[in-house]
């Protein structure tokens, strides 16, 4: 989970955080997938900790055999 700080002037209710009331200058955790939706509002939110990159998935190398027809 990523972390953002609420920089607005008065408390707000954030439905996405299960209706939690967030106070000015409070740091909260938000889902990584929604991080950009918060930090794109610089008058209200600032980044504290960006989402961590997802580890690369290991995939098996496949070789393709050509036909000799």
Backbone as JSON, one array per atom type, in Angstrom:
{
  "sequence": "XXXXXXXXXXXXXXXXXXXXXXXXXXXXXXXXXXXXXXXXXXXXXXXXXXXXXXXXXXXXXXXXXXXXX",
  "N": [[0.84, -1.17, 0.0], [0.43, 2.25, -0.71], [1.39, 5.48, 0.64], [-0.11, 8.54, 1.58], [-0.4, 12.05, 2.34], [-2.87, 14.06, 3.81], [-3.49, 17.31, 2.91], [-5.39, 19.2, 3.01], [-7.59, 21.87, 4.28], [-9.5, 21.22, 6.27], [-11.05, 18.44, 8.09], [-11.89, 15.5, 6.16], [-14.21, 13.1, 4.86], [-13.45, 10.0, 3.58], [-14.78, 7.96, 1.4], [-13.71, 5.75, 0.01], [-11.87, 4.75, 1.75], [-13.3, 3.22, 3.51], [-15.11, 5.0, 4.63], [-13.66, 6.52, 6.37], [-12.66, 9.26, 8.42], [-10.44, 11.72, 7.62], [-7.92, 13.66, 8.95], [-6.5, 17.02, 8.71], [-3.1, 17.08, 7.67], [-2.73, 14.42, 8.22], [-1.4, 11.17, 7.67], [-2.21, 8.58, 5.5], [-2.79, 5.18, 4.43], [-3.21, 4.07, 1.13], [-4.72, 2.13, -1.5], [-2.39, 0.74, -3.81], [-3.13, 0.82, -6.51], [-4.77, 3.03, -6.59], [-3.3, 5.22, -5.94], [-2.36, 7.26, -7.76], [-4.73, 8.61, -8.17], [-5.01, 10.1, -5.89], [-2.62, 11.68, -5.56], [-2.79, 13.27, -7.79], [-4.22, 15.39, -7.08], [-3.0, 17.92, -5.91], [-3.7, 20.04, -4.21], [-4.97, 18.86, -2.16], [-3.76, 16.4, -1.44], [-0.56, 14.87, -0.77], [2.33, 13.05, -1.77], [3.75, 10.51, 0.25], [4.83, 7.99, 0.41], [5.54, 6.2, -2.36], [3.87, 3.71, -4.43], [5.18, 0.41, -4.26], [7.18, -1.14, -6.75], [5.87, -3.85, -8.63], [7.04, -7.17, -8.29], [8.87, -8.73, -10.92], [7.27, -11.14, -12.89], [8.07, -14.54, -13.13], [8.58, -16.26, -16.07], [8.34, -19.17, -17.97], [10.74, -20.03, -20.36], [9.97, -20.53, -23.69], [10.53, -22.6, -26.45], [10.16, -22.52, -29.89], [9.43, -24.88, -32.29], [10.32, -25.16, -35.6], [8.6, -26.19, -38.59], [9.55, -28.83, -40.67], [8.54, -29.18, -43.19]],
  "CA": [[0.0, 0.0, 0.0], [1.13, 3.53, -0.78], [0.98, 6.4, 1.7], [-0.29, 9.94, 1.19], [-0.73, 12.97, 3.44], [-3.94, 14.98, 3.5], [-3.02, 18.67, 3.17], [-6.53, 20.12, 2.96], [-7.75, 22.73, 5.46], [-10.38, 20.67, 7.31], [-11.23, 16.99, 7.95], [-12.74, 14.99, 5.09], [-14.58, 11.69, 4.89], [-13.0, 9.36, 2.35], [-15.55, 6.73, 1.27], [-12.85, 4.67, -0.46], [-11.16, 4.21, 2.92], [-14.37, 2.71, 4.37], [-15.76, 6.11, 5.33], [-12.76, 7.07, 7.39], [-12.47, 10.71, 8.46], [-9.01, 12.02, 7.57], [-7.63, 14.99, 9.5], [-5.4, 17.73, 8.04], [-1.73, 16.65, 7.95], [-2.71, 13.0, 8.56], [-0.9, 10.26, 6.66], [-3.04, 7.38, 5.39], [-2.42, 4.21, 3.4], [-4.2, 3.92, 0.07], [-4.35, 1.05, -2.41], [-1.41, 1.13, -4.83], [-3.82, 1.1, -7.76], [-5.48, 4.3, -6.49], [-2.32, 6.23, -5.55], [-2.38, 8.38, -8.71], [-5.98, 9.36, -7.98], [-4.82, 11.02, -4.77], [-1.55, 12.66, -5.78], [-3.12, 14.19, -8.9], [-4.94, 16.49, -6.43], [-1.99, 18.48, -5.01], [-4.27, 20.95, -3.22], [-5.52, 18.05, -1.07], [-2.94, 15.24, -1.06], [0.82, 14.82, -1.23], [2.92, 11.73, -1.66], [4.66, 10.21, 1.36], [5.51, 6.77, -0.02], [4.97, 5.72, -3.61], [3.67, 2.26, -4.49], [6.37, -0.36, -4.57], [7.0, -1.83, -8.03], [5.54, -5.27, -8.51], [8.16, -8.0, -8.73], [8.67, -9.31, -12.25], [6.82, -12.54, -12.85], [8.94, -15.45, -13.85], [7.89, -17.02, -17.1], [9.18, -20.22, -18.54], [11.13, -19.76, -21.74], [9.45, -21.55, -24.61], [11.18, -22.62, -27.76], [9.25, -22.93, -30.94], [10.06, -25.74, -33.3], [9.86, -24.9, -36.96], [8.26, -27.42, -39.29], [10.49, -29.18, -41.75], [7.74, -29.6, -44.34]],
  "C": [[0.89, 1.25, 0.0], [0.64, 4.41, 0.36], [0.93, 7.82, 1.17], [-0.66, 10.76, 2.42], [-1.85, 13.89, 2.96], [-3.49, 16.38, 3.88], [-4.15, 19.69, 3.08], [-6.72, 20.85, 4.28], [-8.63, 22.17, 6.58], [-10.61, 19.19, 7.07], [-12.17, 16.64, 6.79], [-13.06, 13.52, 5.33], [-14.2, 11.1, 3.55], [-13.72, 8.02, 2.22], [-14.7, 5.53, 0.86], [-12.08, 4.01, 0.68], [-12.18, 3.78, 3.98], [-14.97, 3.8, 5.23], [-14.92, 6.76, 6.4], [-12.69, 8.59, 7.28], [-10.97, 10.96, 8.57], [-8.81, 13.47, 8.0], [-6.53, 15.68, 8.7], [-4.04, 17.27, 8.57], [-1.65, 15.17, 8.36], [-2.21, 12.19, 7.38], [-1.76, 9.01, 6.68], [-2.48, 6.46, 4.31], [-3.56, 4.09, 2.42], [-3.77, 2.77, -0.83], [-3.39, 1.55, -3.49], [-2.1, 1.54, -6.14], [-4.53, 2.45, -7.76], [-4.57, 5.47, -6.13], [-2.38, 7.46, -6.45], [-3.64, 9.23, -8.55], [-5.91, 10.34, -6.81], [-3.8, 12.1, -5.11], [-1.8, 13.58, -6.97], [-3.94, 15.37, -8.38], [-4.01, 17.18, -5.44], [-2.52, 19.48, -3.99], [-4.8, 20.18, -2.01], [-4.59, 16.95, -0.56], [-1.51, 15.41, -1.55], [1.38, 13.43, -0.96], [3.82, 11.63, -0.43], [5.51, 9.01, 0.97], [4.81, 6.24, -1.26], [4.74, 4.21, -3.55], [4.98, 1.56, -4.83], [6.14, -1.08, -5.9], [6.72, -3.31, -7.79], [6.74, -6.08, -8.99], [7.84, -8.6, -10.11], [8.25, -10.77, -12.1], [7.77, -13.38, -13.67], [8.1, -16.21, -14.87], [8.86, -18.03, -17.67], [9.49, -19.85, -19.99], [10.61, -20.89, -22.61], [10.23, -21.46, -25.91], [10.16, -23.13, -28.76], [10.02, -23.76, -31.95], [9.47, -25.37, -34.65], [9.52, -26.21, -37.64], [9.23, -27.62, -40.44], [9.74, -29.61, -43.0], [8.2, -28.98, -45.61]]
}
